[in-house]
Amino acid sequence: MKIVIDKLLEKNITITTAESCTGGLIASEITKYAGVSSIYPGSIVSYSNDIKMKLLGVKEETLIKYGAVSKECVKEMCKGVGELMETDIAVAVSGIAGPDGGTKEKPVGLVFIGVKFKQKLVIEKNIFNGSRNEIQQKAKNRAFDMVLKLI
């Protein structure tokens, strides 16, 4: 993670996050490093659909048609948090960390991660194995890997 933060600081690239299943884990990781206030204005932990709609601009139709755990929702979360925080990079995560809540179509461990950097948006569908904490940690780590590839 430090390599990502160092590159962001070096290049003066701003970043923000919209987190659901990771519950602020990415934000917590970012704020472990001194000096990040110059590139990190804050984040939104949008655990409920209501907050996704009110603060991030996720459309109700998107949630009804695709659900909160979908590439469509993560796309809107990325766009919304990036515009709200006015940053170069926006990261969004939504998934099912378990141990309950999974279905055949959307199993425990399904996590969509989106990273928007300027005009480029990359969204990945992941299926992570492990405990709730392990799934959250894997999602956090993958989000940082995605950011590193884009910068």
MODELLER restraints for C-alpha pairs under 7 A, 6 or more apart:
rsr = mdl.restraints
at = mdl.atoms
rsr.add(forms.Gaussian(group=physical.xy_distance, feature=features.Distance(at['CA:1:A'], at['CA:144:A']), mean=6.49, stdev=0.5))
rsr.add(forms.Gaussian(group=physical.xy_distance, feature=features.Distance(at['CA:4:A'], at['CA:144:A']), mean=6.90, stdev=0.5))
rsr.add(forms.Gaussian(group=physical.xy_distance, feature=features.Distance(at['CA:4:A'], at['CA:148:A']), mean=5.75, stdev=0.5))
rsr.add(forms.Gaussian(group=physical.xy_distance, feature=features.Distance(at['CA:8:A'], at['CA:14:A']), mean=6.95, stdev=0.5))
rsr.add(forms.Gaussian(group=physical.xy_distance, feature=features.Distance(at['CA:9:A'], at['CA:39:A']), mean=6.73, stdev=0.5))
rsr.add(forms.Gaussian(group=physical.xy_distance, feature=features.Distance(at['CA:12:A'], at['CA:39:A']), mean=6.51, stdev=0.5))
rsr.add(forms.Gaussian(group=physical.xy_distance, feature=features.Distance(at['CA:13:A'], at['CA:39:A']), mean=6.21, stdev=0.5))
rsr.add(forms.Gaussian(group=physical.xy_distance, feature=features.Distance(at['CA:13:A'], at['CA:88:A']), mean=6.06, stdev=0.5))
rsr.add(forms.Gaussian(group=physical.xy_distance, feature=features.Distance(at['CA:14:A'], at['CA:39:A']), mean=4.19, stdev=0.5))
rsr.add(forms.Gaussian(group=physical.xy_distance, feature=features.Distance(at['CA:14:A'], at['CA:40:A']), mean=5.84, stdev=0.5))
rsr.add(forms.Gaussian(group=physical.xy_distance, feature=features.Distance(at['CA:14:A'], at['CA:87:A']), mean=5.02, stdev=0.5))
rsr.add(forms.Gaussian(group=physical.xy_distance, feature=features.Distance(at['CA:14:A'], at['CA:88:A']), mean=5.10, stdev=0.5))
rsr.add(forms.Gaussian(group=physical.xy_distance, feature=features.Distance(at['CA:14:A'], at['CA:89:A']), mean=6.10, stdev=0.5))
rsr.add(forms.Gaussian(group=physical.xy_distance, feature=features.Distance(at['CA:15:A'], at['CA:39:A']), mean=6.17, stdev=0.5))
rsr.add(forms.Gaussian(group=physical.xy_distance, feature=features.Distance(at['CA:15:A'], at['CA:40:A']), mean=5.42, stdev=0.5))
rsr.add(forms.Gaussian(group=physical.xy_distance, feature=features.Distance(at['CA:15:A'], at['CA:87:A']), mean=5.44, stdev=0.5))
rsr.add(forms.Gaussian(group=physical.xy_distance, feature=features.Distance(at['CA:15:A'], at['CA:88:A']), mean=6.00, stdev=0.5))
rsr.add(forms.Gaussian(group=physical.xy_distance, feature=features.Distance(at['CA:15:A'], at['CA:89:A']), mean=4.53, stdev=0.5))
rsr.add(forms.Gaussian(group=physical.xy_distance, feature=features.Distance(at['CA:15:A'], at['CA:90:A']), mean=5.80, stdev=0.5))
rsr.add(forms.Gaussian(group=physical.xy_distance, feature=features.Distance(at['CA:16:A'], at['CA:40:A']), mean=6.11, stdev=0.5))
rsr.add(forms.Gaussian(group=physical.xy_distance, feature=features.Distance(at['CA:16:A'], at['CA:41:A']), mean=6.83, stdev=0.5))
rsr.add(forms.Gaussian(group=physical.xy_distance, feature=features.Distance(at['CA:16:A'], at['CA:42:A']), mean=5.96, stdev=0.5))
rsr.add(forms.Gaussian(group=physical.xy_distance, feature=features.Distance(at['CA:16:A'], at['CA:43:A']), mean=5.43, stdev=0.5))
rsr.add(forms.Gaussian(group=physical.xy_distance, feature=features.Distance(at['CA:16:A'], at['CA:82:A']), mean=6.76, stdev=0.5))
rsr.add(forms.Gaussian(group=physical.xy_distance, feature=features.Distance(at['CA:16:A'], at['CA:85:A']), mean=6.80, stdev=0.5))
rsr.add(forms.Gaussian(group=physical.xy_distance, feature=features.Distance(at['CA:16:A'], at['CA:87:A']), mean=6.48, stdev=0.5))
rsr.add(forms.Gaussian(group=physical.xy_distance, feature=features.Distance(at['CA:16:A'], at['CA:89:A']), mean=6.37, stdev=0.5))
rsr.add(forms.Gaussian(group=physical.xy_distance, feature=features.Distance(at['CA:16:A'], at['CA:90:A']), mean=5.07, stdev=0.5))
rsr.add(forms.Gaussian(group=physical.xy_distance, feature=features.Distance(at['CA:16:A'], at['CA:91:A']), mean=6.31, stdev=0.5))
rsr.add(forms.Gaussian(group=physical.xy_distance, feature=features.Distance(at['CA:17:A'], at['CA:27:A']), mean=6.79, stdev=0.5))
rsr.add(forms.Gaussian(group=physical.xy_distance, feature=features.Distance(at['CA:17:A'], at['CA:43:A']), mean=4.83, stdev=0.5))
rsr.add(forms.Gaussian(group=physical.xy_distance, feature=features.Distance(at['CA:17:A'], at['CA:44:A']), mean=6.40, stdev=0.5))
rsr.add(forms.Gaussian(group=physical.xy_distance, feature=features.Distance(at['CA:17:A'], at['CA:81:A']), mean=6.82, stdev=0.5))
rsr.add(forms.Gaussian(group=physical.xy_distance, feature=features.Distance(at['CA:17:A'], at['CA:90:A']), mean=5.68, stdev=0.5))
rsr.add(forms.Gaussian(group=physical.xy_distance, feature=features.Distance(at['CA:17:A'], at['CA:91:A']), mean=4.64, stdev=0.5))
rsr.add(forms.Gaussian(group=physical.xy_distance, feature=features.Distance(at['CA:17:A'], at['CA:92:A']), mean=5.74, stdev=0.5))
rsr.add(forms.Gaussian(group=physical.xy_distance, feature=features.Distance(at['CA:18:A'], at['CA:43:A']), mean=5.87, stdev=0.5))
rsr.add(forms.Gaussian(group=physical.xy_distance, feature=features.Distance(at['CA:18:A'], at['CA:44:A']), mean=4.85, stdev=0.5))
rsr.add(forms.Gaussian(group=physical.xy_distance, feature=features.Distance(at['CA:18:A'], at['CA:45:A']), mean=5.77, stdev=0.5))
rsr.add(forms.Gaussian(group=physical.xy_distance, feature=features.Distance(at['CA:18:A'], at['CA:46:A']), mean=6.62, stdev=0.5))
rsr.add(forms.Gaussian(group=physical.xy_distance, feature=features.Distance(at['CA:18:A'], at['CA:77:A']), mean=6.40, stdev=0.5))
rsr.add(forms.Gaussian(group=physical.xy_distance, feature=features.Distance(at['CA:18:A'], at['CA:78:A']), mean=6.92, stdev=0.5))
rsr.add(forms.Gaussian(group=physical.xy_distance, feature=features.Distance(at['CA:18:A'], at['CA:81:A']), mean=6.15, stdev=0.5))
rsr.add(forms.Gaussian(group=physical.xy_distance, feature=features.Distance(at['CA:18:A'], at['CA:91:A']), mean=6.15, stdev=0.5))
rsr.add(forms.Gaussian(group=physical.xy_distance, feature=features.Distance(at['CA:18:A'], at['CA:92:A']), mean=4.61, stdev=0.5))
rsr.add(forms.Gaussian(group=physical.xy_distance, feature=features.Distance(at['CA:18:A'], at['CA:93:A']), mean=6.51, stdev=0.5))
rsr.add(forms.Gaussian(group=physical.xy_distance, feature=features.Distance(at['CA:19:A'], at['CA:44:A']), mean=6.40, stdev=0.5))
rsr.add(forms.Gaussian(group=physical.xy_distance, feature=features.Distance(at['CA:19:A'], at['CA:45:A']), mean=4.79, stdev=0.5))
rsr.add(forms.Gaussian(group=physical.xy_distance, feature=features.Distance(at['CA:19:A'], at['CA:46:A']), mean=5.90, stdev=0.5))
rsr.add(forms.Gaussian(group=physical.xy_distance, feature=features.Distance(at['CA:19:A'], at['CA:92:A']), mean=5.65, stdev=0.5))
rsr.add(forms.Gaussian(group=physical.xy_distance, feature=features.Distance(at['CA:19:A'], at['CA:93:A']), mean=4.99, stdev=0.5))
rsr.add(forms.Gaussian(group=physical.xy_distance, feature=features.Distance(at['CA:19:A'], at['CA:94:A']), mean=6.60, stdev=0.5))
rsr.add(forms.Gaussian(group=physical.xy_distance, feature=features.Distance(at['CA:20:A'], at['CA:45:A']), mean=5.84, stdev=0.5))
rsr.add(forms.Gaussian(group=physical.xy_distance, feature=features.Distance(at['CA:20:A'], at['CA:46:A']), mean=5.17, stdev=0.5))
rsr.add(forms.Gaussian(group=physical.xy_distance, feature=features.Distance(at['CA:20:A'], at['CA:47:A']), mean=4.60, stdev=0.5))
rsr.add(forms.Gaussian(group=physical.xy_distance, feature=features.Distance(at['CA:20:A'], at['CA:93:A']), mean=5.87, stdev=0.5))
rsr.add(forms.Gaussian(group=physical.xy_distance, feature=features.Distance(at['CA:20:A'], at['CA:94:A']), mean=4.99, stdev=0.5))
rsr.add(forms.Gaussian(group=physical.xy_distance, feature=features.Distance(at['CA:21:A'], at['CA:47:A']), mean=6.93, stdev=0.5))
rsr.add(forms.Gaussian(group=physical.xy_distance, feature=features.Distance(at['CA:21:A'], at['CA:93:A']), mean=6.80, stdev=0.5))
rsr.add(forms.Gaussian(group=physical.xy_distance, feature=features.Distance(at['CA:21:A'], at['CA:94:A']), mean=5.40, stdev=0.5))
rsr.add(forms.Gaussian(group=physical.xy_distance, feature=features.Distance(at['CA:21:A'], at['CA:95:A']), mean=5.37, stdev=0.5))
rsr.add(forms.Gaussian(group=physical.xy_distance, feature=features.Distance(at['CA:21:A'], at['CA:96:A']), mean=6.37, stdev=0.5))
rsr.add(forms.Gaussian(group=physical.xy_distance, feature=features.Distance(at['CA:21:A'], at['CA:97:A']), mean=6.14, stdev=0.5))
rsr.add(forms.Gaussian(group=physical.xy_distance, feature=features.Distance(at['CA:21:A'], at['CA:136:A']), mean=6.96, stdev=0.5))
rsr.add(forms.Gaussian(group=physical.xy_distance, feature=features.Distance(at['CA:22:A'], at['CA:136:A']), mean=5.17, stdev=0.5))
rsr.add(forms.Gaussian(group=physical.xy_distance, feature=features.Distance(at['CA:23:A'], at['CA:45:A']), mean=5.88, stdev=0.5))
rsr.add(forms.Gaussian(group=physical.xy_distance, feature=features.Distance(at['CA:24:A'], at['CA:45:A']), mean=5.84, stdev=0.5))
rsr.add(forms.Gaussian(group=physical.xy_distance, feature=features.Distance(at['CA:25:A'], at['CA:140:A']), mean=6.76, stdev=0.5))
rsr.add(forms.Gaussian(group=physical.xy_distance, feature=features.Distance(at['CA:26:A'], at['CA:140:A']), mean=5.60, stdev=0.5))
rsr.add(forms.Gaussian(group=physical.xy_distance, feature=features.Distance(at['CA:27:A'], at['CA:43:A']), mean=6.76, stdev=0.5))
rsr.add(forms.Gaussian(group=physical.xy_distance, feature=features.Distance(at['CA:41:A'], at['CA:85:A']), mean=6.70, stdev=0.5))
rsr.add(forms.Gaussian(group=physical.xy_distance, feature=features.Distance(at['CA:46:A'], at['CA:52:A']), mean=5.46, stdev=0.5))
rsr.add(forms.Gaussian(group=physical.xy_distance, feature=features.Distance(at['CA:49:A'], at['CA:68:A']), mean=6.94, stdev=0.5))
rsr.add(forms.Gaussian(group=physical.xy_distance, feature=features.Distance(at['CA:52:A'], at['CA:58:A']), mean=5.55, stdev=0.5))
rsr.add(forms.Gaussian(group=physical.xy_distance, feature=features.Distance(at['CA:53:A'], at['CA:59:A']), mean=6.02, stdev=0.5))
rsr.add(forms.Gaussian(group=physical.xy_distance, feature=features.Distance(at['CA:53:A'], at['CA:60:A']), mean=6.76, stdev=0.5))
rsr.add(forms.Gaussian(group=physical.xy_distance, feature=features.Distance(at['CA:56:A'], at['CA:77:A']), mean=5.63, stdev=0.5))
rsr.add(forms.Gaussian(group=physical.xy_distance, feature=features.Distance(at['CA:56:A'], at['CA:80:A']), mean=4.37, stdev=0.5))
rsr.add(forms.Gaussian(group=physical.xy_distance, feature=features.Distance(at['CA:56:A'], at['CA:81:A']), mean=5.66, stdev=0.5))
rsr.add(forms.Gaussian(group=physical.xy_distance, feature=features.Distance(at['CA:57:A'], at['CA:76:A']), mean=6.87, stdev=0.5))
rsr.add(forms.Gaussian(group=physical.xy_distance, feature=features.Distance(at['CA:57:A'], at['CA:80:A']), mean=5.53, stdev=0.5))
rsr.add(forms.Gaussian(group=physical.xy_distance, feature=features.Distance(at['CA:58:A'], at['CA:73:A']), mean=6.53, stdev=0.5))
rsr.add(forms.Gaussian(group=physical.xy_distance, feature=features.Distance(at['CA:58:A'], at['CA:76:A']), mean=5.33, stdev=0.5))
rsr.add(forms.Gaussian(group=physical.xy_distance, feature=features.Distance(at['CA:58:A'], at['CA:77:A']), mean=6.21, stdev=0.5))
rsr.add(forms.Gaussian(group=physical.xy_distance, feature=features.Distance(at['CA:62:A'], at['CA:72:A']), mean=6.78, stdev=0.5))
rsr.add(forms.Gaussian(group=physical.xy_distance, feature=features.Distance(at['CA:62:A'], at['CA:73:A']), mean=6.39, stdev=0.5))
rsr.add(forms.Gaussian(group=physical.xy_distance, feature=features.Distance(at['CA:63:A'], at['CA:73:A']), mean=6.81, stdev=0.5))
rsr.add(forms.Gaussian(group=physical.xy_distance, feature=features.Distance(at['CA:66:A'], at['CA:72:A']), mean=6.95, stdev=0.5))
rsr.add(forms.Gaussian(group=physical.xy_distance, feature=features.Distance(at['CA:68:A'], at['CA:94:A']), mean=6.82, stdev=0.5))
rsr.add(forms.Gaussian(group=physical.xy_distance, feature=features.Distance(at['CA:69:A'], at['CA:94:A']), mean=5.37, stdev=0.5))
rsr.add(forms.Gaussian(group=physical.xy_distance, feature=features.Distance(at['CA:69:A'], at['CA:95:A']), mean=5.12, stdev=0.5))
rsr.add(forms.Gaussian(group=physical.xy_distance, feature=features.Distance(at['CA:69:A'], at['CA:112:A']), mean=6.80, stdev=0.5))
rsr.add(forms.Gaussian(group=physical.xy_distance, feature=features.Distance(at['CA:70:A'], at['CA:112:A']), mean=6.37, stdev=0.5))
rsr.add(forms.Gaussian(group=physical.xy_distance, feature=features.Distance(at['CA:71:A'], at['CA:112:A']), mean=6.07, stdev=0.5))
rsr.add(forms.Gaussian(group=physical.xy_distance, feature=features.Distance(at['CA:71:A'], at['CA:123:A']), mean=6.57, stdev=0.5))
rsr.add(forms.Gaussian(group=physical.xy_distance, feature=features.Distance(at['CA:74:A'], at['CA:92:A']), mean=5.77, stdev=0.5))
rsr.add(forms.Gaussian(group=physical.xy_distance, feature=features.Distance(at['CA:74:A'], at['CA:93:A']), mean=6.44, stdev=0.5))
rsr.add(forms.Gaussian(group=physical.xy_distance, feature=features.Distance(at['CA:74:A'], at['CA:94:A']), mean=6.54, stdev=0.5))
rsr.add(forms.Gaussian(group=physical.xy_distance, feature=features.Distance(at['CA:74:A'], at['CA:112:A']), mean=6.74, stdev=0.5))
rsr.add(forms.Gaussian(group=physical.xy_distance, feature=features.Distance(at['CA:74:A'], at['CA:113:A']), mean=6.85, stdev=0.5))
rsr.add(forms.Gaussian(group=physical.xy_distance, feature=features.Distance(at['CA:74:A'], at['CA:114:A']), mean=5.99, stdev=0.5))
rsr.add(forms.Gaussian(group=physical.xy_distance, feature=features.Distance(at['CA:75:A'], at['CA:114:A']), mean=6.51, stdev=0.5))
rsr.add(forms.Gaussian(group=physical.xy_distance, feature=features.Distance(at['CA:77:A'], at['CA:92:A']), mean=5.91, stdev=0.5))
rsr.add(forms.Gaussian(group=physical.xy_distance, feature=features.Distance(at['CA:78:A'], at['CA:90:A']), mean=5.39, stdev=0.5))
rsr.add(forms.Gaussian(group=physical.xy_distance, feature=features.Distance(at['CA:78:A'], at['CA:91:A']), mean=5.83, stdev=0.5))
rsr.add(forms.Gaussian(group=physical.xy_distance, feature=features.Distance(at['CA:78:A'], at['CA:92:A']), mean=5.23, stdev=0.5))
rsr.add(forms.Gaussian(group=physical.xy_distance, feature=features.Distance(at['CA:78:A'], at['CA:114:A']), mean=6.55, stdev=0.5))
rsr.add(forms.Gaussian(group=physical.xy_distance, feature=features.Distance(at['CA:78:A'], at['CA:115:A']), mean=6.87, stdev=0.5))
rsr.add(forms.Gaussian(group=physical.xy_distance, feature=features.Distance(at['CA:78:A'], at['CA:116:A']), mean=6.40, stdev=0.5))
rsr.add(forms.Gaussian(group=physical.xy_distance, feature=features.Distance(at['CA:81:A'], at['CA:90:A']), mean=6.49, stdev=0.5))
rsr.add(forms.Gaussian(group=physical.xy_distance, feature=features.Distance(at['CA:82:A'], at['CA:89:A']), mean=6.79, stdev=0.5))
rsr.add(forms.Gaussian(group=physical.xy_distance, feature=features.Distance(at['CA:82:A'], at['CA:90:A']), mean=4.97, stdev=0.5))
rsr.add(forms.Gaussian(group=physical.xy_distance, feature=features.Distance(at['CA:88:A'], at['CA:117:A']), mean=5.76, stdev=0.5))
rsr.add(forms.Gaussian(group=physical.xy_distance, feature=features.Distance(at['CA:88:A'], at['CA:118:A']), mean=5.60, stdev=0.5))
rsr.add(forms.Gaussian(group=physical.xy_distance, feature=features.Distance(at['CA:89:A'], at['CA:115:A']), mean=6.91, stdev=0.5))
rsr.add(forms.Gaussian(group=physical.xy_distance, feature=features.Distance(at['CA:89:A'], at['CA:116:A']), mean=5.48, stdev=0.5))
rsr.add(forms.Gaussian(group=physical.xy_distance, feature=features.Distance(at['CA:89:A'], at['CA:117:A']), mean=4.52, stdev=0.5))
rsr.add(forms.Gaussian(group=physical.xy_distance, feature=features.Distance(at['CA:89:A'], at['CA:118:A']), mean=6.68, stdev=0.5))
rsr.add(forms.Gaussian(group=physical.xy_distance, feature=features.Distance(at['CA:90:A'], at['CA:115:A']), mean=5.69, stdev=0.5))
rsr.add(forms.Gaussian(group=physical.xy_distance, feature=features.Distance(at['CA:90:A'], at['CA:116:A']), mean=5.10, stdev=0.5))
rsr.add(forms.Gaussian(group=physical.xy_distance, feature=features.Distance(at['CA:90:A'], at['CA:117:A']), mean=6.69, stdev=0.5))
rsr.add(forms.Gaussian(group=physical.xy_distance, feature=features.Distance(at['CA:91:A'], at['CA:114:A']), mean=5.60, stdev=0.5))
rsr.add(forms.Gaussian(group=physical.xy_distance, feature=features.Distance(at['CA:91:A'], at['CA:115:A']), mean=4.52, stdev=0.5))
rsr.add(forms.Gaussian(group=physical.xy_distance, feature=features.Distance(at['CA:91:A'], at['CA:116:A']), mean=6.47, stdev=0.5))
rsr.add(forms.Gaussian(group=physical.xy_distance, feature=features.Distance(at['CA:92:A'], at['CA:113:A']), mean=5.74, stdev=0.5))
rsr.add(forms.Gaussian(group=physical.xy_distance, feature=features.Distance(at['CA:92:A'], at['CA:114:A']), mean=5.05, stdev=0.5))
rsr.add(forms.Gaussian(group=physical.xy_distance, feature=features.Distance(at['CA:92:A'], at['CA:115:A']), mean=6.54, stdev=0.5))
rsr.add(forms.Gaussian(group=physical.xy_distance, feature=features.Distance(at['CA:93:A'], at['CA:111:A']), mean=6.99, stdev=0.5))
rsr.add(forms.Gaussian(group=physical.xy_distance, feature=features.Distance(at['CA:93:A'], at['CA:112:A']), mean=5.80, stdev=0.5))
rsr.add(forms.Gaussian(group=physical.xy_distance, feature=features.Distance(at['CA:93:A'], at['CA:113:A']), mean=4.62, stdev=0.5))
rsr.add(forms.Gaussian(group=physical.xy_distance, feature=features.Distance(at['CA:93:A'], at['CA:114:A']), mean=6.47, stdev=0.5))
rsr.add(forms.Gaussian(group=physical.xy_distance, feature=features.Distance(at['CA:94:A'], at['CA:111:A']), mean=5.74, stdev=0.5))
rsr.add(forms.Gaussian(group=physical.xy_distance, feature=features.Distance(at['CA:94:A'], at['CA:112:A']), mean=5.47, stdev=0.5))
rsr.add(forms.Gaussian(group=physical.xy_distance, feature=features.Distance(at['CA:94:A'], at['CA:113:A']), mean=6.76, stdev=0.5))
rsr.add(forms.Gaussian(group=physical.xy_distance, feature=features.Distance(at['CA:95:A'], at['CA:110:A']), mean=5.43, stdev=0.5))
rsr.add(forms.Gaussian(group=physical.xy_distance, feature=features.Distance(at['CA:95:A'], at['CA:111:A']), mean=3.92, stdev=0.5))
rsr.add(forms.Gaussian(group=physical.xy_distance, feature=features.Distance(at['CA:95:A'], at['CA:112:A']), mean=5.99, stdev=0.5))
rsr.add(forms.Gaussian(group=physical.xy_distance, feature=features.Distance(at['CA:96:A'], at['CA:102:A']), mean=6.58, stdev=0.5))
rsr.add(forms.Gaussian(group=physical.xy_distance, feature=features.Distance(at['CA:96:A'], at['CA:108:A']), mean=5.11, stdev=0.5))
rsr.add(forms.Gaussian(group=physical.xy_distance, feature=features.Distance(at['CA:96:A'], at['CA:109:A']), mean=5.53, stdev=0.5))
rsr.add(forms.Gaussian(group=physical.xy_distance, feature=features.Distance(at['CA:96:A'], at['CA:110:A']), mean=5.59, stdev=0.5))
rsr.add(forms.Gaussian(group=physical.xy_distance, feature=features.Distance(at['CA:96:A'], at['CA:111:A']), mean=6.33, stdev=0.5))
rsr.add(forms.Gaussian(group=physical.xy_distance, feature=features.Distance(at['CA:97:A'], at['CA:108:A']), mean=5.86, stdev=0.5))
rsr.add(forms.Gaussian(group=physical.xy_distance, feature=features.Distance(at['CA:97:A'], at['CA:109:A']), mean=5.45, stdev=0.5))
rsr.add(forms.Gaussian(group=physical.xy_distance, feature=features.Distance(at['CA:97:A'], at['CA:132:A']), mean=4.93, stdev=0.5))
rsr.add(forms.Gaussian(group=physical.xy_distance, feature=features.Distance(at['CA:97:A'], at['CA:135:A']), mean=5.78, stdev=0.5))
rsr.add(forms.Gaussian(group=physical.xy_distance, feature=features.Distance(at['CA:97:A'], at['CA:136:A']), mean=6.44, stdev=0.5))
rsr.add(forms.Gaussian(group=physical.xy_distance, feature=features.Distance(at['CA:98:A'], at['CA:108:A']), mean=5.27, stdev=0.5))
rsr.add(forms.Gaussian(group=physical.xy_distance, feature=features.Distance(at['CA:98:A'], at['CA:109:A']), mean=6.95, stdev=0.5))
rsr.add(forms.Gaussian(group=physical.xy_distance, feature=features.Distance(at['CA:98:A'], at['CA:132:A']), mean=5.32, stdev=0.5))
rsr.add(forms.Gaussian(group=physical.xy_distance, feature=features.Distance(at['CA:99:A'], at['CA:108:A']), mean=6.72, stdev=0.5))
rsr.add(forms.Gaussian(group=physical.xy_distance, feature=features.Distance(at['CA:99:A'], at['CA:131:A']), mean=6.95, stdev=0.5))
rsr.add(forms.Gaussian(group=physical.xy_distance, feature=features.Distance(at['CA:99:A'], at['CA:132:A']), mean=6.04, stdev=0.5))
rsr.add(forms.Gaussian(group=physical.xy_distance, feature=features.Distance(at['CA:100:A'], at['CA:108:A']), mean=6.97, stdev=0.5))
rsr.add(forms.Gaussian(group=physical.xy_distance, feature=features.Distance(at['CA:101:A'], at['CA:108:A']), mean=6.73, stdev=0.5))
rsr.add(forms.Gaussian(group=physical.xy_distance, feature=features.Distance(at['CA:102:A'], at['CA:108:A']), mean=4.53, stdev=0.5))
rsr.add(forms.Gaussian(group=physical.xy_distance, feature=features.Distance(at['CA:109:A'], at['CA:127:A']), mean=4.97, stdev=0.5))
rsr.add(forms.Gaussian(group=physical.xy_distance, feature=features.Distance(at['CA:109:A'], at['CA:128:A']), mean=4.58, stdev=0.5))
rsr.add(forms.Gaussian(group=physical.xy_distance, feature=features.Distance(at['CA:109:A'], at['CA:129:A']), mean=5.84, stdev=0.5))
rsr.add(forms.Gaussian(group=physical.xy_distance, feature=features.Distance(at['CA:109:A'], at['CA:135:A']), mean=6.15, stdev=0.5))
rsr.add(forms.Gaussian(group=physical.xy_distance, feature=features.Distance(at['CA:110:A'], at['CA:126:A']), mean=5.69, stdev=0.5))
rsr.add(forms.Gaussian(group=physical.xy_distance, feature=features.Distance(at['CA:110:A'], at['CA:127:A']), mean=4.45, stdev=0.5))
rsr.add(forms.Gaussian(group=physical.xy_distance, feature=features.Distance(at['CA:110:A'], at['CA:128:A']), mean=6.47, stdev=0.5))
rsr.add(forms.Gaussian(group=physical.xy_distance, feature=features.Distance(at['CA:111:A'], at['CA:125:A']), mean=6.04, stdev=0.5))
rsr.add(forms.Gaussian(group=physical.xy_distance, feature=features.Distance(at['CA:111:A'], at['CA:126:A']), mean=5.16, stdev=0.5))
rsr.add(forms.Gaussian(group=physical.xy_distance, feature=features.Distance(at['CA:111:A'], at['CA:127:A']), mean=6.21, stdev=0.5))
rsr.add(forms.Gaussian(group=physical.xy_distance, feature=features.Distance(at['CA:112:A'], at['CA:123:A']), mean=6.80, stdev=0.5))
rsr.add(forms.Gaussian(group=physical.xy_distance, feature=features.Distance(at['CA:112:A'], at['CA:124:A']), mean=5.60, stdev=0.5))
rsr.add(forms.Gaussian(group=physical.xy_distance, feature=features.Distance(at['CA:112:A'], at['CA:125:A']), mean=4.66, stdev=0.5))
rsr.add(forms.Gaussian(group=physical.xy_distance, feature=features.Distance(at['CA:112:A'], at['CA:126:A']), mean=6.13, stdev=0.5))
rsr.add(forms.Gaussian(group=physical.xy_distance, feature=features.Distance(at['CA:113:A'], at['CA:123:A']), mean=5.56, stdev=0.5))
rsr.add(forms.Gaussian(group=physical.xy_distance, feature=features.Distance(at['CA:113:A'], at['CA:124:A']), mean=5.31, stdev=0.5))
rsr.add(forms.Gaussian(group=physical.xy_distance, feature=features.Distance(at['CA:113:A'], at['CA:125:A']), mean=6.72, stdev=0.5))
rsr.add(forms.Gaussian(group=physical.xy_distance, feature=features.Distance(at['CA:113:A'], at['CA:143:A']), mean=6.47, stdev=0.5))
rsr.add(forms.Gaussian(group=physical.xy_distance, feature=features.Distance(at['CA:114:A'], at['CA:121:A']), mean=6.97, stdev=0.5))
rsr.add(forms.Gaussian(group=physical.xy_distance, feature=features.Distance(at['CA:114:A'], at['CA:122:A']), mean=5.60, stdev=0.5))
rsr.add(forms.Gaussian(group=physical.xy_distance, feature=features.Distance(at['CA:114:A'], at['CA:123:A']), mean=4.17, stdev=0.5))
rsr.add(forms.Gaussian(group=physical.xy_distance, feature=features.Distance(at['CA:114:A'], at['CA:124:A']), mean=6.41, stdev=0.5))
rsr.add(forms.Gaussian(group=physical.xy_distance, feature=features.Distance(at['CA:115:A'], at['CA:121:A']), mean=5.75, stdev=0.5))
rsr.add(forms.Gaussian(group=physical.xy_distance, feature=features.Distance(at['CA:115:A'], at['CA:122:A']), mean=5.40, stdev=0.5))
rsr.add(forms.Gaussian(group=physical.xy_distance, feature=features.Distance(at['CA:115:A'], at['CA:123:A']), mean=6.49, stdev=0.5))
rsr.add(forms.Gaussian(group=physical.xy_distance, feature=features.Distance(at['CA:115:A'], at['CA:146:A']), mean=6.91, stdev=0.5))
rsr.add(forms.Gaussian(group=physical.xy_distance, feature=features.Distance(at['CA:115:A'], at['CA:147:A']), mean=6.59, stdev=0.5))
rsr.add(forms.Gaussian(group=physical.xy_distance, feature=features.Distance(at['CA:116:A'], at['CA:122:A']), mean=6.40, stdev=0.5))
rsr.add(forms.Gaussian(group=physical.xy_distance, feature=features.Distance(at['CA:117:A'], at['CA:150:A']), mean=6.98, stdev=0.5))
rsr.add(forms.Gaussian(group=physical.xy_distance, feature=features.Distance(at['CA:128:A'], at['CA:135:A']), mean=5.67, stdev=0.5))
rsr.add(forms.Gaussian(group=physical.xy_distance, feature=features.Distance(at['CA:128:A'], at['CA:138:A']), mean=6.98, stdev=0.5))
rsr.add(forms.Gaussian(group=physical.xy_distance, feature=features.Distance(at['CA:129:A'], at['CA:135:A']), mean=6.34, stdev=0.5))
